[in-house]
Structure formats: structure tokens, C-alpha cells
Amino acid sequence: MYSESKESPRNDVILIVNDVPDQLNLMAVLLRKTGYNVLMAEDGREGFKIAKREHPDLIISDVAMPNVNGFELCHIVREDKELGDTPLLLVSAFHLSTESAVKGLQAGADDYLEAPYEPVRLIAKVSRLLERGRLEAALKESEERYRDLVENAQDIIYTHDLEGRYTSLNKAGQRITGYTLEEALTMGISQTVAPEYIEKARQMIGRKLAGEEQSAYELEIITKDGRRVAVEVNTRLIYENGVAVGVQGIARDVMERKNLEEQLQRSQKLEAVGRLAGGIAHDFNNLLTAIMGYSDLALRRLGADDPLRANLEEIRKAGLRATSLTSQLLAFSRKQVLQPKVLNLNSIISETEKMLKRLIGEDVELRAVLDPSLGQVKADPGQMVQVIMNLVVNARDAMPEGGKLTIETKNVYLDKKYASQHVAVEPGHYVMIAVSDTGHGMIPETQAHIFEPFFTTKEMGKGTGLGLSTVYGIVKQSGGNIWVYSEAYKGTTFKVYLPRVDEQVETERFLLEKSESHRGSETILLVEDEELVRGLVYDTLELEGYKVLVANNGKEALRIGEEYRSEIHLVITDVVMPEMGGRALAEGIARLRTGIKVLYMSGYTDDAIVHHGVLDKGVNFIQKPFAPDALVKRVREALDKSL
């Protein structure tokens, strides 16, 4: 009996062989509904004749049939030169023992299906076998094309017998493993697979022989020079005369993917630590504002020979050191307030070169290789100086006995391939600054932690472990990326990539004249929820002659703004406060008093006044912690500035 479906959107032809008409017709209906062309035969002999004539893409055969059963049909098909590669799916209404499964596989079946079966399971197996059949047919289409494909593939393609001895290895495999073909043919998987993965590899082969469905799996191989390479492996059985005699495998080098995963994990870890560091710095900045401020106020009141003066100066010095630490923590956590300008990094390097030479000492030779056609970037000039200085100091410390330190700039284009290998990189034009040294280098374990705050390889007391963390934060906050390249005893290179901008370099223009005095008599509304800071600002401004109205929160400030009958010249407000933040307060009080000026204070930039750390144009802002002198200067500037 021979039957064919009506016209179908699919071109796949499936031959069903079953001596039970009801089962035959039911399967045919299911496959036709899915869109396949169906041929039918009621026994193995007729099925083989139809297969010889029509060359189906898949044969589905019942096991138990008179004359020629499913196992025998598998043998016949596998031994036929024209049909030998046709995918075969055996169907049985009886529970299959392991022995039967092995017998079927040895006969040449590609898969088994027990009846009764769910239609979706049948369709899934059919789809998988057809897909595999298409791949195998494509490979066999031309032996020459196949060999060319194998030899020029970027993946490792190999074969081995059932004992694990290699019988072939393509050029990519030889290149990646370091073994020649002749060497590989004398070896087995136990000599190339990492010891802890050998059992897994053997189990996978056993499952394949048992007919189990198998997806790709990962393991590590050991190269000739002892390196470990992570690979993703797909395998299929090799048949001779219908009998499985070996395994063909494709092993894809996934080290690039693994590296990306590790980069992502490190990036996420740094993000989490950054959020924690930023929060801590915010709280510390409020405390340091009070410590530094009250120290300054007290020092003003003491005579030059007062015995308490030395104690207060030590407190102030400690406060300055703590301020430096919180500043670095804020830089790492990308919570600094930046004032970016269009600038040329060559100019920054040239202007700081003399200072850098003094910084590194006479034992280190400094070379600047600057691209004369270097493009512009948009960044905070002061922060870029900090980046260069920190990288130079790090390079100097890596060369205690002297060496060469090179600063290089270059225009680069990072393409899609580079971006795919590096987390958070967008393809495009960048300006690169690289700082290289000839020092002792770093092992991979050190590189994995190099940007973490407080991580240092220096002796106790010889570094805070915040230098490179600060660099990382500044670069990231500036929209760039930084990567480290190093090997033990072979030096280190840090490469910073900042987005290139097609704009003219901005020149500094100082519009405000320096004032000899910052005193005043204006009325200022002070809004601060932190009592220590509130008291300091109040005392400082009172000493300078200002009249100060005090509010603990935004709602109280609005009430004062509404009820106070005289003019309020300036509002000084913290940005982050409970219930009502500084921005909302400013908007509310502006509705009550048109044209009122506002000066914002904050120890943290995750708020409405700055966006990704960039200060809004025209906003008056002072970063905590601040000294009294800095506060009164900023207050005077805000009062004198035209709206």
C-alpha cells in the first residue's frame, strides 16, 4: 500500500511502516496535520521497496512485524548504499529492556519511541531526527566539502573508537590542544580530558550507546603545554555496517564565554560593593562635615599659642584623611558630582608630565607616546588627572627596582567582535589611554580582584587599596571602560576607553571675581535633617553676619517660607531628606517666593540634582564634607549670581 499526503508547506517525506492499520493511519494523520508528507507501508519488505523508490527523509518502523521486523528493516536500510544514512525511529508497544534498546541501536536505529505515546513526544522526536538527518546529509553531500569543512572549522572536530582512542583530529583541534595528528592518534580521551571530567565523558558515551537523548555538555581539556581549555561538546555515534563503532565529537572552545561570564560576575560584584560604599560614604560625609567644620570654627577662636590648638589640628588632619577616603569611595561607587567638559587627553598628560616625573622618581623612565590626531572626550578634567596619577603611581609601585613606564594615547574603533568579548562595551569610536609598566605583573587571581576597594598586594601601611577602585569608578561614571592585561613577571597594561566626541575643546572661563570677604547680611533659610550638620552651618553663617532661619525638614521649611514676612534671599537645603527631598522643597518654595535662590548640599549624588553624577547646568551645589570657608564662599557666590 502506498499513499501520499496532499500538498504541504513542508518538504520532509516520512515513511511509516506498521502492520497494524489503525496505528499506521493514526500516526499518518498526526504527521500530516503537522505538515509532513507521509508514505505508508504495512510490512518491512514493502517499506524497503518504497524507501528505495522514494528516498524518504525519515523512516518510522514498528518493531514487531511479520516477515521483516523493525530490527531487520534497520539492518537492511543501514547496509544499503543509497539509504544507509536515513534516520530511523523504532516504535514498540512493549516496554523496552536495556538489551532491546542496545539491540536496536546496534541494528542502526537512531531513536526509540514506546507506544502509547503523546503526540507532542512523537513530533519532537521526528523533528529532532529530521534536523539531524538534514545535518548529516549536508555533511555527506560531498566528501571533499566535508573534509574541507572539518579542516577549516574553528571548533575541535574529532573521532574516537568506543574505547576512547582517537582516530582523527582536525586542524583546529591540533592548534588548540597543541598535539599533532600523529601524536593524537597514539592517545585517548583519558590523556586529554581533565582528570575530574574523564568519568563524565565516559558516562556520556555510555548513554549515547544506550540510546538516551543527550544535549551538549561541558568539560575541560588539558593542552600539550598544560593549559586548561573549557569546551562544549556535542557527539554522535559512528556506524559501520549498521553497528556503532565510535564517536564523532565537536568541541567548541567556550573560554571566551566563560571569560565574559566571569567579567559579568566581577562587574556585578563591584556594582554591589559600590552601592554599599556609596551609602557608607554618604553617612560618613555628614559626620565629617561636622568634625571638620567645628574643628575649623574652634581653631578660629583659639590663639596661636593655645595648648588645645595642636590637638584640634590633629583632629582636623584626621578628618582630612577620612575625607580623602570617603571621596575615593564615592569615586568607586560612581557617586561623585562631575562637571564634564570637552577636552583632549593629550593636553592633560602634557600639563601633568613634569609632576608625574617627580612622582615616579629617577629610577623609572617615563615615556609619553601621544597620538597627535587624538580625538576629544567629554569628562571632568580634574577626575582625568586623578585617573592618570593613580595609574602612574600603581605602575611605579610595580617597579620597586626601576623600569619603563609608558603612557600612550590613540584613537580606536571597538567593533562588534570586541564588544561581544567584553561586558558593557558598545561598538563605536573611542579614545584610548594606556599606562604600561615593565614591573612584576599580576597572576590571574590578582587581576580578578584588582578593582575591588581595599584590595591591595602592598605591605600593611603602604596603600589604602583604593587607588585602582577610584580609577574604575571615575572611568565608569564617565561612560568608559577599563581593562587590565598582565602576566606574572611580564609587566602590566591598563587600557582606558572613553567615548570619542566630535566637539570643540572647551576653555575655562572664570566669570566670578574673587571676593576678599564672604560676609553678608542676607536672610538664609537652612533646611537640614542631620542635627550636627545643621548646627555647624548655622554657626558658620551666623559668624559671617547672615541671618539664618532653621528648618528640620521640607514641610517645616515650606511653612516658614509661607509665614515669614520679610525677604528670604537664599535657601540652603540638603538633597536627601525624609518625606520631602531638596528638589521638591525648592520647587515648592519657588511657588511661594518667585526668584528665590537655592544652594544644594549633599554627600551623595543618587538624587534629582545630578544625573549619573553630572551636575545640572546652573545648579548651585556644595559637596559634603565641606569646610566653613568653602561653605561661606559658595554661599556668597550663590547670592551674587544672576538668575
Secondary structure, 3 states (H helix, E strand, C coil): CCCCCCCCCCCCEEEEECCCHHHHHHHHHHHHHHCCEEEEECCHHHHHHHHHHHCCCEEEEECCCCCCCHHHHHHHHHHCCCCCCCCEEEEECCCCCHHHHHHHHHHCCCEEEECCCCHHHHHHHHHHHHHHHHHHHHHHCCHHHHHHHHHHCCCEEEEEECCCEEEEECHHHHHHHCCCHHHHCCCEHHHHECHHHHHHHHHHHHHHHCCCCCCCEEEEEECCCCCEEEEEEEEEEEEECCEEEEEEEEEEECHHHHHHHHHHHHHHHHHHHHHHHHHHHHHHHHHHHHHHHHHHHHHHHCCCCCCHHHHHHHHHHHHHHHHHHHHHHHHHCCCCCECCEEECHHHHHHHHHHHHHHHHCCCEEEEEECCCCCCEEEECHHHHHHHHHHHHHHHHHCCCCCEEEEEEEEEEEECHHHHHHCCCCCCEEEEEEEEEECCCCCCHHHHCCCCCCCCCCCCCCCCCCCHHHHHHHHHHHCCCEEEEEECCCCCEEEEEEEEEECCCCCCCCCCCCCCCCCCCCCEEEEECCCHHHHHHHHHHHHHCCCEEEEECCHHHHHHHHHHCCCCCCEEEEECCCCCCCHHHHHHHHHHHCCCCEEEEEECCCCCCCEECCEECCCCEEEECCCCHHHHHHHHHHHHHCCC
